[in-house]
């Protein structure tokens, strides 16, 4: 029985597949092929480089990188040292980066300074100095000579990643199956993103379940990885592809035209993505059925009616298959049967990929467990689970049941065949730009403006998905300027979190309850929808 540490996972693949292609990197500087043996070797060298910086067990290393081989080299290197990767989305800006790096106490930050022409050092310079108190080194990655290390970034030494990765191999192995290996950020009901910490065993066990369940280990399988590795959807896809011991094409970031070209040129059989990604790929092609090699395309419906996108896919030969996952249990937790009719494939949920997973449904009002077809909150237990919310025992206790299930916060029901159907989120969490966002995160940032005394944020459905709409109470004597407040949000939040409109009100609608006075968010949503329609 293979060990379920990440180093054993990679070493086993290197032993079995050796010089076979693990990653075909499709970067701007041309393609680069990396074998399983080379990936294992480079992860050992990177581990040595990190160890020489003092990184050890439990230390955090923040990766503010697009998809690149270095992402995976660092991930496995940190696992060898029993250190923890903190995944940072490249779309995040100063406010978000400062919060994540600061609260995680990251000792090192790896960044690509000018990726896509974005001034990442300038963004980092805008982070509150207190948030970088634990940060000791900034490691500079790049794919041309302009990104060499040297000097300082944010007052820290700027070290060259190439030099770090050229160290002698680190032959020791401090990995442990239960040791934390990665933190994903997710928004729930609090104003700040929660830090979802996964142990090494959860990623290994999940990848080894995903590969055979979804056919990533078929003799002709070729995976296209274009989702961000900083999120669970991208990471589960990538590790599942590696577990299949077949080639994975890795794109730095999704570009529809290039993704379509790669699928056709390389006979890609598997990929995962959002509804919008697939529609954009189809828009680049004139042929009725342009992607004959694709046979399993896991999708999540973020911006369109899932029935519509599956119908378009069927019409044009694109086999879209509903998937289910969340940061706490990882993406690709469950998938629909590729052979099922469209009415079934369009739904989130399906059969869990792991045979030892348990899913149950609880009535949120009575607390009773429900039978097949009865709607309630999905509760999940299995090998792909997180260990905790890092630094937040209260949230951990609230999410984990006494018998080890995760309260998903998702509405769904059990199916007769042992699968389940996901219907929707149960709370007010917003799905913006494909990411779950707590409205309090945006409202609290608005309240940081000196002219704002209070703020509430709700979601309004639109043609391209939900958008945030904000209502603000102005400070005494302050004049309302929507453009100023929008600029304030754009300066510190990712673009998808910036409200589409901001309105001022004299007061928020409230109601009395047994637990005190509560803002009537339903009325705010109605107001927002009406105002948007009138505008």
Number of C-alpha atoms within 10 A of each C-alpha: 3 7 14 19 28 27 27 18 24 22 18 18 22 21 12 13 16 18 14 18 20 27 25 19 21 20 16 11 9 7 13 13 16 20 19 25 22 18 25 26 22 25 28 29 24 30 33 26 23 24 18 12 14 13 21 19 19 16 19 27 29 27 26 23 24 23 24 21 22 22 20 19 22 24 24 30 32 33 31 28 26 29 27 30 30 28 25 27 20 21 15 20 22 20 20 20 26 22 17 24 27 20 15 22 19 24 21 26 22 23 23 22 24 15 17 10 7 13 13 20 16 15 19 19 15 17 21 15 14 9 19 24 13 16 21 17 21 25 26 22 24 19 14 9 7 9 17 19 20 12 10 13 20 18 14 15 16 22 20 18 22 19 13 20 23 14 17 15 17 20 12 11 16 16 24 21 20 15 21 27 31 26 29 24 24 19 22 21 16 14 16 20 19 22 24 24 25 27 25 28 24 24 28 26 21 25 27 21 22 28 22 16 18 23 18 27 21 14 10 12 21 25 29 26 29 23 26 24 27 24 21 23 26 21 20 24 31 26 23 30 31 25 25 26 24 23 25 29 26 25 25 20 20 16 13 19 14 15 24 20 15 16 23 16 11 13 18 25 22 24 26 26 22 18 23 20 18 22 15 15 19 22 13 15 14 8 10 10 14 18 23 15 18 21 19 22 21 25 30 23 21 18 20 18 14 22 16 12 21 24 17 17 21 15 12 16 17 23 24 30 29 27 29 25 21 17 21 25 25 25 22 29 26 25 27 27 16 18 11 11 12 19 11 18 25 24 24 24 27 25 21 25 22 20 11 9 16 15 17 22 26 21 15 15 7 7 11 11 14 16 15 15 14 15 19 25 26 24 23 22 19 21 18 28 26 26 19 22 22 18 14 12 11 9 16 18 13 11 19 19 14 9 7 13 18 23 19 18 18 18 21 25 24 23 16 9 9 13 19 27 24 21 16 12 16 14 12 17 20 23 22 20 17 17 15 17 25 25 27 21 20 24 22 16 17 24 18 13 16 10 19 21 15 19 24 21 26 28 24 20 12 12 9 12 18 21 21 23 26 24 24 25 20 22 15 9 7 12 10 17 13 14 11 11 20 17 11 16 21 16 16 20 20 18 15 19 24 23 21 15 18 21 15 16 12 9 11 19 13 13 10 10 8 6 6 7 10 13 13 13 17 12 14 22 18 13 16 23 18 12 13 14 8 7 7
